[in-house]
Amino acid sequence: MSTAGFLPGFAEQRIDCNGVFINCAVAGTGPPVLLLHGHPQTLIVWRKVAPELVAVGYSVVASDLRGYGASDKPASTSDHAPYSKRTMAEDQVTLMGKLGHERFAVIGHDRGGRVAHRMALDAPDAVERVVVIDIAPTATMYAQTDKEFATRYFWWFFLIQPFDLPERLISSDPAYFLRKHIDGQLKTPDAVSDDVFIAYLKAYQQPETIHAICEDYRAAASIDLLHDANDADMRVIAPLLALWGSKGTVGALYDVLETWREKALDVSGCALPCGHSVQEEVPQLFLDHVLPFLAKRQNSR
């Protein structure tokens, strides 16, 4: 099982969400919190913070997005709709409903944050609070693309190339690509130990995972932008907390809070002294900001 040794006390299961089996790890009792990882990680990216959320009284669900980890990798289509953030969000709302959680908080890192953003727009009755980690909105980042961003985030433009160029090149040496990607984004030494990297690689090197990841990014550059344009006047109504790394690309190139104030009604947040993977690099600081934010949800009931 993919969580073995990384999330002690969590029970891992695969749940049928409208014909796609989504892998998740579940523990705790209390108000529900959904944790969504990004690229190139899996649900074990939450290993340093998920047990702490359980310890202070939350029911925690850490999930592998479709295409990642131990979740299914369904076939895609020419419009990449099976890997749109709308479809990924539907997976996760269905997952939470089947676990008995009709309303919940969601914390999303990287791609998971983009799924959380779409989920908050499409399922406002389900999403009570949102935390997005080290992202600005997808449409904003594409609209403001310049040489600096394209250089720093080259994979946004590499992975969207037509099948099977990126798939074939990554598959030639997935360990090298994964290591360069993680080392380039994280700014805290030893934040990802060797055993964690091996676990990430075990998932990442599967050909079907590599293809699904490319489809995720192809969707982001096509159908997701169409959905965003159609919903340009919509705003996230759930309170939204944005956290990002002061040493990373997003904080360097964007006014992160302002980008989210263009998309949501109630926005707060700050930079933390790390790179892209806040929950892996500065887990205690992550909790110091997230726990008070989640507690406001309980106090407002």
C-alpha positions as CSV (number, residue, x, y, z in Angstrom):
1,M,0.0,0.0,0.0
2,S,1.3,3.5,-0.9
3,T,0.9,4.9,2.7
4,A,2.8,2.1,4.4
5,G,5.2,3.6,6.9
6,F,4.3,7.2,6.1
7,L,0.9,7.7,7.6
8,P,0.6,5.4,10.6
9,G,-2.9,5.0,11.9
10,F,-4.5,5.8,8.6
11,A,-6.6,3.2,6.8
12,E,-6.1,3.1,3.0
13,Q,-8.9,2.3,0.7
14,R,-9.9,2.6,-2.9
15,I,-13.5,3.9,-3.5
16,D,-15.5,3.9,-6.7
17,C,-16.3,7.4,-7.6
18,N,-18.5,7.3,-10.7
19,G,-16.5,4.4,-12.2
20,V,-13.0,5.7,-11.3
21,F,-11.5,4.2,-8.2
22,I,-9.9,6.9,-6.0
23,N,-7.2,5.9,-3.5
24,C,-7.4,7.6,-0.1
25,A,-6.0,7.3,3.5
26,V,-8.5,8.0,6.3
27,A,-8.1,8.6,10.0
28,G,-9.6,10.5,12.9
29,T,-13.0,11.8,14.0
30,G,-14.4,15.3,14.1
31,P,-14.9,17.9,11.4
32,P,-13.7,16.5,8.0
33,V,-10.7,17.9,6.1
34,L,-9.7,16.7,2.6
35,L,-6.1,16.9,1.6
36,L,-5.1,17.0,-2.1
37,H,-1.5,16.7,-3.2
38,G,0.1,18.2,-6.3
39,H,2.6,17.2,-9.0
40,P,4.8,15.2,-8.8
41,Q,3.7,13.9,-5.4
42,T,1.1,11.5,-4.0
43,L,-1.0,11.6,-0.8
44,I,2.1,10.9,1.3
45,V,3.1,14.5,0.8
46,W,0.9,15.1,3.9
47,R,2.9,12.7,6.1
48,K,4.3,15.4,8.3
49,V,1.0,17.2,9.0
50,A,-1.9,14.8,8.5
51,P,-1.3,12.9,11.8
52,E,-1.2,16.3,13.6
53,L,-4.6,17.2,12.2
54,V,-6.0,13.9,13.4
55,A,-4.4,14.5,16.9
56,V,-6.1,17.8,17.3
57,G,-9.6,16.5,16.4
58,Y,-10.1,16.3,12.7
59,S,-11.4,13.5,10.4
60,V,-8.7,13.6,7.8
61,V,-9.0,12.2,4.2
62,A,-5.8,12.3,2.2
63,S,-6.5,11.4,-1.4
64,D,-4.6,10.6,-4.6
65,L,-5.9,12.6,-7.5
66,R,-7.1,10.6,-10.5
67,G,-4.0,9.7,-12.6
68,Y,-1.7,9.9,-9.6
69,G,-0.5,7.4,-6.9
70,A,-2.8,4.4,-6.5
71,S,-5.9,6.1,-8.0
72,D,-7.1,4.9,-11.4
73,K,-5.7,6.4,-14.6
74,P,-8.7,6.4,-16.9
75,A,-8.3,6.8,-20.7
76,S,-8.4,10.4,-21.9
77,T,-10.1,12.1,-24.8
78,S,-9.1,14.6,-27.5
79,D,-10.4,17.5,-25.3
80,H,-8.6,16.2,-22.2
81,A,-11.9,16.4,-20.3
82,P,-11.3,13.3,-18.1
83,Y,-8.4,15.2,-16.5
84,S,-10.1,18.6,-16.3
85,K,-10.1,20.1,-12.8
86,R,-13.9,20.0,-12.9
87,T,-13.8,16.2,-13.3
88,M,-11.1,15.8,-10.7
89,A,-13.2,17.9,-8.3
90,E,-16.2,15.8,-8.9
91,D,-14.2,12.7,-8.0
92,Q,-13.3,14.2,-4.7
93,V,-16.7,15.5,-3.8
94,T,-18.1,12.0,-4.5
95,L,-15.3,10.5,-2.4
96,M,-16.1,12.6,0.6
97,G,-19.9,11.9,0.2
98,K,-19.2,8.2,0.2
99,L,-17.2,8.6,3.4
100,G,-20.1,10.4,5.0
101,H,-18.9,14.0,4.6
102,E,-21.3,16.2,2.9
103,R,-19.5,19.4,3.9
104,F,-15.8,19.7,4.5
105,A,-12.7,21.8,4.4
106,V,-10.2,21.2,1.6
107,I,-6.5,21.8,1.6
108,G,-4.8,21.6,-1.8
109,H,-1.2,21.9,-2.8
110,D,-0.1,22.7,-6.4
111,R,-2.4,20.7,-8.7
112,G,-4.6,19.8,-5.7
113,G,-5.0,23.5,-5.0
114,R,-6.3,23.9,-8.6
115,V,-8.8,21.1,-8.0
116,A,-9.8,22.7,-4.7
117,H,-10.4,26.0,-6.5
118,R,-12.7,24.4,-9.1
119,M,-14.4,22.3,-6.3
120,A,-15.2,25.5,-4.4
121,L,-16.8,27.0,-7.5
122,D,-18.7,23.9,-8.6
123,A,-19.8,22.6,-5.2
124,P,-20.1,25.6,-2.9
125,D,-22.6,23.7,-0.6
126,A,-19.9,21.0,0.0
127,V,-16.8,23.2,0.6
128,E,-16.7,25.1,3.9
129,R,-13.2,26.4,3.8
130,V,-10.3,26.3,1.3
131,V,-6.5,26.4,1.7
132,V,-4.4,26.7,-1.5
133,I,-0.7,26.1,-1.2
134,D,1.9,27.9,-3.5
135,I,-0.3,28.7,-6.4
136,A,-1.9,31.6,-8.1
137,P,-5.1,30.9,-10.2
138,T,-4.3,28.9,-13.3
139,A,-5.9,31.4,-15.7
140,T,-4.0,34.3,-14.1
141,M,-0.6,32.5,-14.4
142,Y,-1.2,31.6,-18.1
143,A,-2.5,35.2,-18.9
144,Q,0.6,36.7,-17.3
145,T,3.2,34.3,-18.8
146,D,6.5,35.9,-19.7
147,K,10.0,34.6,-20.2
148,E,10.8,34.4,-16.5
149,F,7.7,32.3,-15.7
150,A,8.2,30.0,-18.8
151,T,11.8,29.4,-17.8
152,R,11.1,28.7,-14.1
153,Y,8.0,26.6,-14.8
154,F,9.1,25.0,-18.1
155,W,7.0,21.8,-17.5
156,W,3.8,23.8,-17.9
157,F,4.8,24.1,-21.5
158,F,6.6,20.8,-21.9
159,L,4.0,18.5,-20.5
160,I,1.2,20.0,-22.7
161,Q,3.0,19.0,-25.9
162,P,1.0,16.5,-28.0
163,F,1.2,12.8,-27.2
164,D,3.6,11.2,-27.0
165,L,6.6,13.6,-27.0
166,P,6.7,14.4,-23.2
167,E,5.6,10.8,-22.3
168,R,8.5,9.3,-24.3
169,L,11.1,11.7,-23.0
170,I,10.2,11.4,-19.3
171,S,9.9,7.6,-19.6
172,S,13.5,7.4,-20.8
173,D,14.7,8.5,-17.3
174,P,11.9,9.2,-14.9
175,A,14.2,9.2,-11.8
176,Y,16.3,12.0,-13.3
177,F,13.2,14.1,-14.3
178,L,11.6,13.6,-10.9
179,R,14.7,14.4,-8.9
180,K,15.4,17.5,-11.0
181,H,11.8,18.6,-10.5
182,I,11.7,18.2,-6.8
183,D,15.1,19.6,-6.1
184,G,14.4,22.6,-8.3
185,Q,11.2,23.5,-6.4
186,L,12.0,22.7,-2.8
187,K,14.3,25.0,-1.0
188,T,14.7,23.2,2.3
189,P,17.5,20.5,2.5
190,D,16.3,17.0,3.4
191,A,12.6,17.9,3.3
192,V,12.1,14.8,1.1
193,S,14.0,11.9,2.5
194,D,15.3,9.1,0.3
195,D,12.5,6.7,1.2
196,V,9.9,9.3,0.4
197,F,11.6,10.0,-3.0
198,I,11.6,6.3,-3.7
199,A,7.9,6.1,-3.0
200,Y,7.2,9.1,-5.2
201,L,9.3,7.5,-8.0
202,K,7.5,4.1,-7.7
203,A,4.3,5.9,-8.6
204,Y,5.8,8.4,-11.0
205,Q,7.6,5.9,-13.2
206,Q,4.5,4.0,-14.3
207,P,3.8,4.8,-18.0
208,E,0.1,5.3,-17.3
209,T,0.9,7.8,-14.6
210,I,3.3,9.7,-16.8
211,H,0.5,9.9,-19.5
212,A,-2.1,10.9,-16.9
213,I,0.1,13.7,-15.6
214,C,0.6,15.0,-19.1
215,E,-3.2,14.9,-19.6
216,D,-3.6,16.8,-16.3
217,Y,-1.4,19.6,-17.7
218,R,-2.9,19.5,-21.2
219,A,-6.3,20.0,-19.6
220,A,-5.0,22.9,-17.6
221,A,-4.0,24.6,-20.8
222,S,-7.2,24.0,-22.7
223,I,-10.5,22.8,-21.2
224,D,-9.7,24.2,-17.7
225,L,-9.1,27.7,-19.2
226,L,-12.4,27.4,-21.1
227,H,-14.2,26.5,-17.8
228,D,-12.5,29.4,-16.1
229,A,-13.5,31.8,-18.9
230,N,-17.1,30.7,-18.7
231,D,-17.1,31.2,-14.9
232,A,-15.1,34.5,-14.9
233,D,-17.8,36.3,-13.0
234,M,-18.0,33.6,-10.3
235,R,-16.3,33.9,-6.9
236,V,-15.4,31.4,-4.3
237,I,-17.7,32.1,-1.4
238,A,-15.9,29.9,1.2
239,P,-13.2,31.6,3.1
240,L,-9.8,31.0,1.4
241,L,-6.4,30.9,3.0
242,A,-3.4,31.1,0.6
243,L,0.1,30.0,1.8
244,W,3.2,30.1,-0.4
245,G,6.9,29.8,-0.2
246,S,8.9,33.0,0.0
247,K,11.8,31.3,-1.8
248,G,9.7,30.0,-4.7
249,T,8.4,31.1,-8.1
250,V,4.8,31.9,-7.2
251,G,5.8,34.4,-4.5
252,A,8.5,35.9,-6.6
253,L,6.3,36.5,-9.7
254,Y,2.8,37.2,-8.4
255,D,1.0,39.3,-5.7
256,V,-0.5,36.0,-4.5
257,L,-3.2,37.5,-2.2
258,E,-4.3,40.0,-4.9
259,T,-4.6,37.2,-7.5
260,W,-6.9,35.3,-5.1
261,R,-8.9,38.4,-4.2
262,E,-9.9,38.5,-7.9
263,K,-11.3,35.0,-7.5
264,A,-12.7,34.7,-3.9
265,L,-14.7,36.9,-1.5
266,D,-12.8,36.2,1.7
267,V,-9.0,35.8,1.3
268,S,-6.2,35.8,3.8
269,G,-2.7,34.3,3.9
270,C,1.0,34.9,3.8
271,A,4.4,33.6,2.6
272,L,6.4,31.1,4.7
273,P,10.2,30.7,4.6
274,C,10.5,27.8,2.2
275,G,10.0,26.7,-1.4
276,H,7.1,25.1,-3.2
277,S,6.1,22.3,-0.8
278,V,5.2,24.2,2.4
279,Q,3.8,21.1,4.2
280,E,7.0,19.2,3.6
281,E,9.5,22.0,4.2
282,V,8.0,23.9,7.2
283,P,5.3,21.6,8.5
284,Q,5.0,23.3,11.9
285,L,4.6,26.7,10.4
286,F,2.0,25.2,8.0
287,L,0.0,24.0,11.0
288,D,0.4,27.3,12.9
289,H,-1.5,29.0,10.1
290,V,-3.9,26.2,9.0
291,L,-5.2,25.2,12.4
292,P,-6.5,28.7,13.4
293,F,-8.1,29.0,10.0
294,L,-9.9,25.6,10.4
295,A,-10.9,26.5,13.9
296,K,-12.8,29.6,12.7
297,R,-15.0,27.2,10.7
298,Q,-15.9,25.3,13.9
299,N,-16.5,28.5,15.8
300,S,-18.8,29.9,13.1
301,R,-21.2,27.0,13.3
